[in-house]
Amino acid sequence: MSAKKFFRSLLFHFLLFLRIAYDWVVDFIISFIYDDSKVKKIPPVKESFLLDSAVTLAAKIRKKEISSEEVVSAFIERIKEVNNVLNAVVDNRFEEAIQEAKDVDAFLRSTSLSVDQLEKEKPFLGVPFSNKESTAGKGLSFSFGLNSRRGVKATEDADIVAKCKNAGAILLCATNVPELNLWTETRNNIYGMTVNPYNTSRIVGGSSGGEASIVSACGSPIGLGTDIGGSCRMPAFYCGIFSHKPTTGLISTKGMTFRKGEPDRTMVCAGPMVKHAEDLAPLTKILFHTETEEVAAAAKRLQLDKTVDVKDIKFYYVEEPLDPRISPVSSEVKAAIKKAIDYVSEATGRPAVKIQLSGFRHCFTLWRYWMTKEGERFASLLGNNERVVDVRTEFAKTLIGKSEFTFPPIMKLIDDTYMPKVPAQWAEEATEKLKAELSEILGDDGVLIFPSAPHTAGLHYTPFFRPYNFGYWAIFNVLEVPVTQVPMGLTAKGLPVGFQVAATKFNDHLTISVAKALEQQFGGYVPPFSS
């Protein structure tokens, strides 16, 4: 080894040691505030069907083995039972949902349609679902966690909510989000903080944190999340469920915060958050905005009805992306990845291939650059598009406890205003290079197993000291590829662990097929309560 390489390696390991020590100190100090021994427990379910997949519930309702009213009522009671602990649901339409369930049952008693026809036309008839508060659900709170929008109700459904309703699903409630969706912990000054059902001292992630919490706690069989930097996958990882970020550009953004659904380049996607992998493909499929010719043509390229045998898939993996801004990957996450690659290597008869691409060292930086191309000014959004929020004024208010915002939006304003901009030419070239490298390696028959995060759900408020750790999710928004979050059981501390599975564009069926296979082999979702 040359002297230059030796000293570079020495410096890297020294910095790695410092980061590990820093993370330990952060956890140690905050553990005095959030003590794992004082967590609140959620009770077990009273009805076993609350653990069923949405696909299973829909089939039982179609066959009249159970009524929609029974299902909807049971989920409503479950929400009431656990939400005082979790603070996941912030608004509801329970009475309307029960009436809609009764209407479904009346329709099923009178219809001449066969079970197969019903499945084709209304695949989730009578099945309840939940939706994050920042995505419009008619009649429900639509504040995005902003004090200036306190009391605002949605006057129409977001396109993805309408898609679910058109598939026969029944909207139950709106769930908590961080302000404007841009933080890795779900908390705002209107509704407060959402906690993790496995350990209430721990974060649920963001921005679809309320969704992940209530789905994991069996308060909803279907969660609708949105994802611009891991907002579906991060909470799913922390709360032990599945989620899927589809190939970018196939789902309408209309009704997601201020978005109008107008054609433009965006990293935003929407996707399902569920307890069972079999729900991912059918739910993703109903969300596609096939009313536009371009999306309809693109959607035809996807093969979501196809399950691919793992023997026919090539596996690659990244163990440590080495982004210097991000905490090193923990032994627990590495163990989950190793367990999976050992299994797929044996199942396919060929070893999974470890890769290391230089672009992965810039996960956060590349995402930060592409966020500037979203066409929205954060300071205006924060002011409800009625005023531009001044960073100096709000920071001063924060120091004396008078700001209407929590601290993460202030951090974002500081970043936008004072931090050096990412060089455009470098960022665009680095993005294209990483896209090309990944496409060449994976092709149309390969998947990449990638760490979801450096470690499992941290204590509340620790994200302030690790603001870049979401980069391992965000990089796949930059790349615009499909990626599925896969739970792999619980750690020794009882916290969910897992990883992401990515593929090239329009190969969503590969990542979902892998999720199904790993669920069958390792069990997938583990309830956050004892039976």
Salt bridges, closest charged atoms under 4 A:
ASP23 OD1 - ARG19 NE 3.28
ASP23 OD1 - ARG466 NE 3.19
ASP27 OD1 - ARG466 NH2 2.92
ASP36 OD2 - ARG202 NH2 2.73
ASP52 OD2 - LYS60 NZ 2.67
GLU77 OE2 - LYS80 NZ 3.76
GLU81 OE2 - LYS46 NZ 3.63
GLU81 OE1 - ARG78 NH1 3.01
ASP91 OD2 - LYS153 NZ 2.70
GLU100 OE2 - ARG93 NH2 2.52
GLU119 OE2 - ARG62 NH2 3.94
ASP157 OD2 - LYS165 NZ 2.86
GLU185 OE1 - ARG187 NH2 2.93
GLU185 OE2 - HIS460 ND1 2.59
ASP227 OD2 - ARG233 NE 2.98
GLU291 OE2 - LYS163 NZ 2.74
GLU291 OE1 - HIS289 ND1 3.15
ASP305 OD1 - LYS285 NZ 2.59
GLU319 OE1 - LYS354 NZ 3.43
GLU320 OE1 - LYS334 NZ 3.99
ASP342 OD2 - LYS338 NZ 2.74
GLU374 OE1 - ARG259 NH2 2.98
GLU376 OE1 - ARG259 NH2 3.35
ASP390 OD1 - ARG392 NH2 3.55
GLU394 OE2 - LYS397 NZ 3.64
GLU404 OE2 - ARG387 NH2 2.62
ASP415 OD2 - ARG368 NE 3.07
ASP416 OD1 - LYS412 NZ 3.26
GLU432 OE2 - LYS435 NZ 3.92
ASP445 OD2 - LYS314 NZ 3.74
GLU480 OE2 - ARG265 NH2 3.55
GLU480 OE1 - LYS435 NZ 3.38
GLU480 OE1 - LYS505 NZ 3.90
ASP508 OD2 - HIS244 NE2 2.89
GLU519 OE2 - HIS276 ND1 3.71
